[in-house]
Amino acid sequence: MKAMARTPLRVPKTPRQMQAQMHTEKRRDVSNKQQDPVNVFCRVRPLQSEGDLTCLRVKNSTTIAINPQDQLLQHHQKQQNGAQRELQYIFKHVFQPDATQQEVFAAVAQPLVENLVRGRNSLLFTYGVTGSGKTYTMTGNARHRGIMPRCLDLLFRTISDYQAKKFVFKPDRLNGFEILSEEDALLERQQEMNQRFAGAGRFAFRRKDSDPEIASQASVEPSPLTVLDEDNMYSVFITYVEMYNNSVYDLLEDSGVQKSLQCKIIREDANHQMFVHGVTEVEVKTVEDALDVFHMGQKRKRMGNTILNAESSRSHSVFNIRLVQAPTDCQGERVIQDKHTITVSQLSLVDLAGSERSSRTKNTGVRLREAGNINNSLMTLRTCLEYLRENQQLPPNVPPKKIPYRDSKITHMFKNYFDGEGQVSMIVCINPRIEDYDENMQVMKFAEMTQEVQIARATPMKPDLGLTPGRRKANKLFKIAVNNLNELGIPEAKQLEVDVGLVYSLGADFPHYQMDSPEAACKIQELMEYLEQRIDKRRKLRANMDVKCDNFRQMLMNLDRDNLQLRTELASMKAVYKQERERSAALENKVRIHESSIDVLNNTLSKRDRQIQELSQKLSEQEQLLTQKEQEKEKQKKKYNSKLAVESDKNKREFDMKLREQRAKMQERMRIKDEKLRLVSNILQSEDVPSLPRSHSSENLLNDKDRGGFTTRTESTAAPTTRTDLYCTPRHGLAAANNRHRRSRSAGDKWLEHRAANPVPLGTIMQPYLKNRKSVTKLTDMKELTGHGANKYCLVSQEADTDGDVETKLYKGNVIPTCGGGAQVVFDDVECLKQKSPVHSPTRKRPSNGNLSSSAFGGPLPTSTTGLTSVQDVASRCNLGIEGHSSKKSKM
């Protein structure tokens, strides 16, 4: 039996081994690419006062020397005995305390802006203790602009003539961009304009609110960069976030009603780039717009006051400048509608919060918690860079250490820079005071370690669509030439068409190289790649030329065929033209005949026009005459109206005068009559009137009492007239009986008195007296009238007369039963009682002396031997004034 060959068993790899293998392959890929170290710069802050002692000195443009004995008092004796060894630290460049902001920008940030335009990612962050000048270096102040505004200024000066219209590029919320059509972009711009006019827009930029600390100053303007691709269109987008207490916040978020910002999360996109999910990306077109966006976010940034720094940053801030570029079409006018042709580059400007020692800052509460989170994040950054350096120094077969990027948000966000591609630069800010010696030593050690970290050089992959370079500029020059020809009046200029494809180019010149240099192998590899690109481009151009030649040949054949067809058509058109010439001659004869008839008609029309003009003139004259007549009528009417008004006023005055005279005469007559009446009254009240017998007076009094009483009127010649309403016996024995009324015979009758619910009290001594009576206030049933056996009925009514006196009327009648079982009341007497005030009221009209009430006398006036005429006059007036007594009976 043959021995069977054994196959070796494969042992599955553990996750740790698989991860180590993956990192090994990744390191091998990275090592194959060109790498650059982290560029670390150092900037020394000037001393605040001349009396401060420094712990370091700048030896040259790249070296700083620190003498620890200058700080430690216990080593003072050793310093006197002999010189001690200095600690020297080497940087890419060291900026003296008197270095300007422009020098720092030119050396540190300008190369990063060039990388941004070329499509490469870059990271710049400032590191140092609190109060060492990190924020000043990054943003600057009112007199000296910092790195951030200078980067924006240089970027917009470079792409000013090549910017795309707003909203052509739109963020897709996944760290990418999409290209909108011209119509969609126009709608987005109109919507933004409406929101800005309404005041509801989030970024309605106002120049007056710009931050004075980053305001543009008159300085030496940098020249635009020359690395720009003129056949692309560009747009700039801004994001601004902060890491506070190890949480990410969007400083440009439209929080609306909410006052606090929402915490964001960090994610990885399809290209393994880290980004803040849901961050607000604002498209800006000028430096002012970008600074306004920064100022808006700066208002929300957490700042605090500590012992070491009055305006200390309590969070790490990240200001991202994203440049989006895409190639234009063959005419160089519009962006190609292809999302895969977009190139996005990013420049991240990070202002790290300063490290603090609680023993120096004396922070408590919230400030202590903030300082702890800041120190932890900076320690995580230091640990990540240290592990990264160690992993890069390990052999390929040794598994690397796991770098704790996720322990801090700041390291997690920039993980792709350290593990991937891009240029990283760091500015170490130093405060040279002796008090900051310990913190400065830690910063120097971190900077020294960071310079050993290698970062892969970014190689952006721009798509090659086979379009001719310089097409945009060529199309622009062609349009300028066409406009110039149009201004000169050459009509053929409108038919010209530009063929940008005729501008052939195989690319840039051959790269410079030296065969004896140590980098000859790399240069040869680059040269081979360049030659392959030229060969590929030549092949494309030859194919394009062949296509164009075929097209030109086909066009010539089409022109020849069209020429033959046009000749045939020309022969037929000549025959038609001859016929049309004969026809036009006949039409010309007819036109001449019609023109003569038109002349005759025109003459007739001119005559009619003259007649119409004459009639119109006559009509206008007649209208003028009518107008004059109407004006004369109006004048006469006004004249007569004025005369009528004068006569009316005159007649009115005469009438008023006569009326006053008549009134005066009537008043005089009334005065004479009142005088006569006063004399009669005095005669009647004098003692010469004979008194009546006592029995007669009592009988009259009883008769008047049955009727309800009487009213007396007393007048005196020495005093004003007064009225009294009293039931009393007349003075001087004057009779008070009324002869018109007989004595009441109802002594044995039963009376039913019907009065108001709330009668007005008379307040007099003598009251109307009804024997055997029953008083009711309301009669609702016939039984109430007949049930009590009453055969007399009295209705009491009280009201105020015109003089304001109380007038009481008693309507008396007999109750007579009817055949149907009911009853009826037959009124046969009415008594009127008046109660007058003895004091004259100023508001009441004073009666004349000659007017006496009818109720002042109970019977006929007595006669006297003297003043017969006056007595008769008074009697006649009293008889006329009697009211309420009727001799006829009335039925209810």
C-alpha positions, 0 to 999 in steps of 0.5 A: 500500500502506498503511503498517502501524502499528508497535508499540513493542518492550518491553525486559525489565527487569533484576532490579535494576530490578524490585527498585527498582520493588518497593521504590518501590511498597513505599515508596509504600505505607508513605508512605501510612500514618502513620509515627512516628520511633524513640523514643530515650530517654537514661538517665545512670548515677550516678557510682560515686564522688564523685571521678570526673570527668564528661564531660557534663551534663543541661541539661533533660529532653530535652537532654544537653551534652557538653564534649570539653575535659573529656576531652582534656588537650591542650585544657586550655589552651584551656579556660582561655583561653575557653569552647568550644562544647558538643555538644548531643544532643536525645532524647525524654526524658533521665532524670537519674541519680536517676531511679527505675525506675518513672519509666523504665517509665511513660515508656518501656514502659507505652505499649508494653504498651498497644500489646500489649493493642491488638494492635500489635507493639512493640520496645524495646532498650537500647544503650550501652557495657559497664557503662552499666546496660543490664541493670539498666534492663531487669531490675533488682535485688532492691530495684528492679524493671526494665522487664521484670517491671513490663511483666508485672505491668501486663499480668497486672493488665489481663487477670486476669479475661479469661484463657482456660483453659490450652491453649485456644490452642496454638502451631503451631510456625510462629509462629501459633496454633490453638484447641483444643476444651474436651476437647483442652485438658482432656487437655493440662492433665491431661498437664501435671499428671501430668508436674508431679507426676512431676517430669519436666516442663520447667517445674515452677515452684518459687517458692523458685528465683525469681531474687532480682534480679527478685523482686516488691517492695512498690511502688506497684502500677500501675492496670490499662489501660482499653484492654482489649476485654472480649469477648475472651479472652487468653493470654500466651506467653513465649520467651527467646533469645540471639544468641551469636557471631552464632548464635541459641540457645533459652534455654528449650529442653529439652536433656535429656541434652545439656548444650549448646544447639542452634543455631536458624535464623530464618525468615519466616512467612506474614504476613512476620513473622520468627521463630526456628524451633523456639523453645520458647513457654511459656504463663504465667498469672501474673507468678510463672510468667513470672519463673520462666521468665525465671530458667530461661533466665537460668541458661543465658545467657552471662555473663563477667567483664571489667576494665570489668564484673564481670558482662558480658553476652556475648550479645544476649538477646531476651525476647518477650511474646506476647499471643494474643486471640480473640473469644468467642461470642454468650454470651461464655463460649467462644472462637469455634473459628475460627483466623482470628479470632485476633489475636497481638501481641508485645512484644520486650525486647532487652538488647544486649551492650555495645560494647567496646574490646580496648585497654581490656578487655585481652580475649584468647582466647574473650573477645576473640572474643566482643567482636569478634562483639558489635561486629560485630553492633552495627555491622551494626545501625548500618549498617542503620538508617543505610541505612534513614534514607537510603532514606527520604530518597531521592526516589521515583524513585531506587532505594534501597540494599540493607539488609544485614539478614542480616549479623547475626542481631539485625538479621535477626530484627527486619527486620519492625519496620524494614521493616514496622509496629510501634513501636520504642523505644530506651534509650541508657544513658550512663556519664558518666565521662571514661574512657568519653568516646570510646565515649559519643560514638559512642553519641550519634551512633548515637542521633542518627541513629536518631531520624531513622528513620521506622517505619510505625504499626501498624494491627491488623485485628481481625475484625468478626463482627457480635457485640454489644459487651458481651455477655460482661458482660451474660451475667455480670450475667444469671447473677448476677440468676438466682442471686439469684432462685433464692436468693429461691425464685422457680421461674420463674428457671430458665426465663429465657433471656438474649438478648444480641443485644437489646443493640444498639450502633452503636459508639463515639462520633463521633471528635473533630475540628476542620475548621480543623486541618492534619489536617482531610483525615485526620480527614475520611477517618477520619470517612467510614470511621467512618460507613461502619462505622456504616451497615454495622452498622446494616444488619446490626442491621436485618437481625437485627431483621427476622429476630427479628420474623419469628421472633416472628411465627412463634412467635405463630402456633405458640402459637395453634395449640398453644392450639387443640389444647390446648383440644380435649385439655382437653375429652377430658381432662375426660371421662377425669377423670370416669371416673377419679373414679368408679374411684377411689371404688370403689378407696377402698372396697376400700382400707378393707376391706384396711386392716381386714384389715391391722389384724387381721394386725398384731395377730397379728404383735404377739402373735408378736413378744412370743412370740419375745421371751420365747423369746429371753429364755429362750435368753439365760438358758440361754446365760448358765448354760452360759457360767458352767458352762464358766467353772467347768470352766476354773477347775477345769482350771487348778486341777488342772493347777497341782496336777499340775505341783506333783506332777510337780516333787515326783516329779522332785526325789525321783527325782533324789535317789534317782538321785544316791544310787544313783550314789553307791552304785555309785561306792563299789562301783566304788571298792572293786572298783578297790582290790581290782583294784589290790591284785591287780595289785600282787600279780601284779607283785611279785617273789614270783611265781615266774619261768618257765623261760627256754625256756618264756618264749621259746616264748611270746614266739615264739608271740605274735610269730607272732600279732602281739605282745602288750600289757603294762599296768604299774601302780604304787601310788606313781604314777598308772597309765600305759599302754605299747604296746611289743613287749618282753620282760616284766619280772621273768620274767613269762610272756606266752604265751596258752594259748588259741592254739597255736604257729604251724605255718606256717613253711613256708607262703606267706602273702598279706598284704592290708593298706590302701594307707596303713597306720598305722605301729605304731612298736613294736619287735616287729612281726607276723611272717609268713614267706614273705609277699607284701603286696597292697593290693587284690584284684580278680581270683581269680588274684591269690589263687591265682597266687602259690601262697599257702595262707595269707591274712591280712587286716590292719585298723586302726581307733580304739577308743572310747578313741582308741587304735589297734587292729590286727586280723589275720584269718588263714585257709587258702586252699582251692581249690574244685571250680570252679577258684576258691578260698575262704578259711576264717578260723580265727584272729583277733589283736587288737593295741592300741597305747596311749599311755604319757601320759594324755590330758586329753580321754580318759576315764580308765579305772578301776583295776580295768579291764584290757584283755583283750590285757594277758595272753597266756594264763590268769592265774597263781595266787598263794598270797595274795589268792586271792579277788582273783585269781579276781575279776580272772580272771573279769573278764579272761575276760569282756573277751577279744574277737576269739578264736573257736574256730569257723571261719568262711568268706568 
